[in-house]
Amino acid sequence: MSTHFDYDVFISHSTKDKPVARELANRLKKDGLRVWLDEWEIQPGDMIGLKIQRGLERSRIPPRRDS
């Protein structure tokens, strides 16, 4: 696994939480962090699953998995 990361954080959210996720992402970006947020990284025609997987692999702090 590479020690170089393109993103500091990967933000995962539900559709209903999009406004909160967007606000958090903007705040973190303003503070100098490199943020992966779906609406910034996924473009029309992209393979969504692949883009998410790559975002996870390239993030220093992936989403927390609650059980």
MDTraj code that builds the backbone (N, CA, C; nanometers):
import mdtraj as md
import numpy as np

residues = "MET SER THR HIS PHE ASP TYR ASP VAL PHE ILE SER HIS SER THR LYS ASP LYS PRO VAL ALA ARG GLU LEU ALA ASN ARG LEU LYS LYS ASP GLY LEU ARG VAL TRP LEU ASP GLU TRP GLU ILE GLN PRO GLY ASP MET ILE GLY LEU LYS ILE GLN ARG GLY LEU GLU ARG SER ARG ILE PRO PRO ARG ARG ASP SER".split()
xyz = np.array([
    [0.0836, -0.1188, 0.0000],
    [0.0000, 0.0000, 0.0000],
    [0.0880, 0.1250, 0.0000],
    [0.0498, 0.2220, -0.0750],
    [0.1250, 0.3461, -0.0877],
    [0.1106, 0.4320, 0.0377],
    [0.2172, 0.5078, 0.0684],
    [0.2085, 0.6007, 0.1810],
    [0.1726, 0.7400, 0.1328],
    [0.1563, 0.7580, 0.0021],
    [0.1126, 0.8865, -0.0531],
    [-0.0396, 0.8847, -0.0666],
    [-0.1023, 0.9898, -0.0200],
    [-0.2473, 0.9996, -0.0280],
    [-0.2857, 1.1279, -0.1010],
    [-0.3819, 1.1172, -0.1926],
    [-0.4312, 1.2343, -0.2654],
    [-0.5293, 1.3149, -0.1819],
    [-0.5921, 1.2492, -0.0847],
    [-0.6926, 1.3140, -0.0008],
    [-0.6604, 1.2896, 0.1466],
    [-0.6939, 1.3855, 0.2285],
    [-0.6794, 1.3675, 0.3729],
    [-0.8015, 1.2965, 0.4305],
    [-0.9191, 1.3291, 0.3794],
    [-1.0424, 1.2679, 0.4290],
    [-1.1351, 1.2299, 0.3142],
    [-1.2119, 1.1263, 0.3377],
    [-1.3147, 1.0795, 0.2453],
    [-1.4468, 1.0984, 0.3170],
    [-1.5360, 1.1789, 0.2604],
    [-1.6647, 1.2036, 0.3243],
    [-1.7713, 1.1188, 0.2571],
    [-1.8314, 1.0312, 0.3375],
    [-1.9399, 0.9455, 0.2930],
    [-2.0667, 0.9927, 0.3624],
    [-2.1784, 0.9956, 0.2888],
    [-2.3013, 1.0493, 0.3469],
    [-2.4222, 0.9946, 0.2727],
    [-2.5370, 1.0092, 0.3365],
    [-2.6620, 0.9730, 0.2703],
    [-2.7157, 1.0962, 0.1976],
    [-2.8108, 1.0756, 0.1111],
    [-2.8685, 1.1867, 0.0356],
    [-2.9281, 1.2919, 0.1286],
    [-2.9948, 1.2491, 0.2337],
    [-3.0574, 1.3455, 0.3245],
    [-2.9541, 1.4277, 0.4009],
    [-2.8317, 1.3777, 0.4115],
    [-2.7260, 1.4489, 0.4833],
    [-2.6360, 1.5320, 0.3919],
    [-2.6690, 1.5391, 0.2641],
    [-2.5834, 1.6102, 0.1685],
    [-2.5521, 1.7533, 0.2101],
    [-2.6491, 1.8342, 0.2567],
    [-2.6145, 1.9719, 0.2966],
    [-2.5110, 1.9771, 0.4097],
    [-2.5223, 1.8878, 0.5060],
    [-2.4270, 1.8839, 0.6168],
    [-2.2905, 1.8373, 0.5664],
    [-2.2897, 1.7357, 0.4803],
    [-2.1641, 1.6852, 0.4246],
    [-2.0940, 1.7931, 0.3432],
    [-2.1707, 1.8671, 0.2642],
    [-2.1137, 1.9746, 0.1822],
    [-2.0536, 2.0838, 0.2714],
    [-2.1260, 2.1215, 0.3770],
    [-2.0764, 2.2235, 0.4697],
    [-1.9479, 2.1777, 0.5382],
    [-1.9463, 2.0529, 0.5832],
    [-1.8265, 1.9975, 0.6472],
    [-1.7100, 1.9953, 0.5488],
    [-1.7341, 1.9486, 0.4274],
    [-1.6288, 1.9411, 0.3259],
    [-1.5704, 2.0789, 0.2967],
    [-1.6568, 2.1783, 0.2830],
    [-1.6085, 2.3139, 0.2566],
    [-1.5271, 2.3682, 0.3725],
    [-1.5709, 2.3399, 0.4948],
    [-1.4971, 2.3868, 0.6126],
    [-1.3591, 2.3206, 0.6207],
    [-1.3550, 2.1902, 0.5971],
    [-1.2269, 2.1191, 0.6007],
    [-1.1335, 2.1678, 0.4902],
    [-1.1881, 2.1889, 0.3715],
    [-1.1080, 2.2389, 0.2588],
    [-1.0525, 2.3777, 0.2899],
    [-1.1357, 2.4617, 0.3491],
    [-1.0919, 2.5958, 0.3874],
    [-0.9778, 2.5894, 0.4895],
    [-0.9799, 2.4857, 0.5729],
    [-0.8742, 2.4663, 0.6726],
    [-0.7492, 2.3998, 0.6145],
    [-0.7506, 2.3742, 0.4838],
    [-0.6319, 2.3224, 0.4174],
    [-0.6276, 2.1731, 0.3952],
    [-0.7354, 2.1029, 0.4270],
    [-0.7365, 1.9589, 0.4052],
    [-0.7817, 1.9269, 0.2631],
    [-0.7328, 1.8174, 0.2113],
    [-0.7731, 1.7685, 0.0794],
    [-0.8889, 1.6714, 0.1009],
    [-1.0040, 1.7068, 0.0490],
    [-1.1283, 1.6357, 0.0791],
    [-1.1825, 1.5651, -0.0448],
    [-1.2224, 1.4389, -0.0265],
    [-1.2955, 1.3668, -0.1314],
    [-1.4430, 1.3777, -0.0966],
    [-1.5202, 1.4397, -0.1851],
    [-1.6649, 1.4495, -0.1726],
    [-1.7232, 1.4112, -0.3075],
    [-1.8228, 1.3263, -0.3074],
    [-1.8765, 1.2723, -0.4328],
    [-1.9055, 1.3788, -0.5371],
    [-1.9723, 1.4866, -0.4996],
    [-2.0110, 1.5863, -0.6006],
    [-1.8915, 1.6619, -0.6576],
    [-1.7783, 1.6556, -0.5919],
    [-1.6563, 1.7189, -0.6436],
    [-1.5760, 1.6230, -0.7307],
    [-1.5901, 1.4945, -0.7084],
    [-1.5027, 1.3961, -0.7723],
    [-1.5691, 1.3092, -0.8781],
    [-1.7001, 1.2914, -0.8716],
    [-1.7688, 1.2046, -0.9668],
    [-1.8351, 1.2909, -1.0733],
    [-1.8000, 1.2641, -1.1978],
    [-1.8525, 1.3389, -1.3121],
    [-1.9500, 1.2512, -1.3907],
    [-2.0404, 1.3124, -1.4679],
    [-2.1309, 1.2330, -1.5516],
    [-2.0518, 1.1369, -1.6411],
    [-2.0976, 1.0143, -1.6464],
    [-2.0318, 0.9125, -1.7275],
    [-1.9274, 0.8317, -1.6523],
    [-1.8872, 0.8766, -1.5334],
    [-1.7903, 0.8020, -1.4528],
    [-1.8526, 0.6729, -1.4009],
    [-1.7695, 0.5749, -1.3762],
    [-1.8122, 0.4526, -1.3100],
    [-1.8116, 0.4837, -1.1604],
    [-1.9289, 0.5035, -1.1047],
    [-1.9415, 0.5537, -0.9678],
    [-1.8711, 0.4639, -0.8667],
    [-1.8945, 0.3342, -0.8738],
    [-1.8308, 0.2416, -0.7798],
    [-1.6800, 0.2486, -0.7856],
    [-1.6259, 0.2585, -0.9052],
    [-1.4812, 0.2667, -0.9230],
    [-1.4263, 0.3980, -0.8662],
    [-1.4962, 0.5078, -0.8903],
    [-1.4515, 0.6375, -0.8372],
    [-1.4523, 0.6365, -0.6843],
    [-1.5547, 0.5758, -0.6254],
    [-1.5607, 0.5672, -0.4794],
    [-1.4467, 0.4813, -0.4269],
    [-1.4249, 0.3657, -0.4890],
    [-1.3169, 0.2768, -0.4455],
    [-1.1816, 0.3466, -0.4530],
    [-1.1555, 0.4158, -0.5623],
    [-1.0281, 0.4881, -0.5765],
    [-1.0164, 0.5986, -0.4732],
    [-1.1281, 0.6684, -0.4465],
    [-1.1262, 0.7722, -0.3442],
    [-1.0919, 0.7160, -0.2075],
    [-1.1498, 0.6016, -0.1752],
    [-1.1195, 0.5363, -0.0475],
    [-0.9724, 0.4965, -0.0388],
    [-0.9227, 0.4358, -0.1453],
    [-0.7833, 0.3901, -0.1466],
    [-0.6847, 0.5055, -0.1366],
    [-0.7223, 0.6211, -0.1860],
    [-0.6315, 0.7351, -0.1910],
    [-0.6534, 0.8345, -0.0770],
    [-0.7338, 0.7953, 0.0220],
    [-0.7619, 0.8829, 0.1354],
    [-0.6870, 0.8367, 0.2586],
    [-0.6257, 0.9315, 0.3256],
    [-0.5525, 0.9029, 0.4491],
    [-0.6488, 0.8556, 0.5580],
    [-0.7657, 0.9196, 0.5663],
    [-0.8651, 0.8819, 0.6667],
    [-0.9936, 0.8432, 0.5939],
    [-1.0162, 0.7117, 0.5782],
    [-1.1393, 0.6670, 0.5118],
    [-1.2576, 0.6805, 0.6069],
    [-1.3787, 0.6569, 0.5578],
    [-1.4960, 0.6689, 0.6445],
    [-1.4908, 0.5666, 0.7573],
    [-1.5469, 0.6031, 0.8704],
    [-1.5552, 0.5120, 0.9844],
    [-1.6678, 0.4134, 0.9581],
    [-1.6427, 0.2903, 0.9896],
    [-1.7449, 0.1866, 0.9704],
    [-1.8039, 0.1512, 1.1065],
    [-1.9251, 0.1952, 1.1287],
    [-1.9948, 0.1631, 1.2525],
    [-2.0657, 0.0294, 1.2362],
    [-2.0696, -0.0453, 1.3434],
    [-2.1402, -0.1746, 1.3353],
    [-2.2771, -0.1656, 1.3957],
])
top = md.Topology()
chain = top.add_chain()
for i, resn in enumerate(residues, 1):
    res = top.add_residue(resn, chain, resSeq=i)
    for name in ("N", "CA", "C"):
        top.add_atom(name, md.element.get_by_symbol(name[0]), res)
traj = md.Trajectory(xyz[None], top)
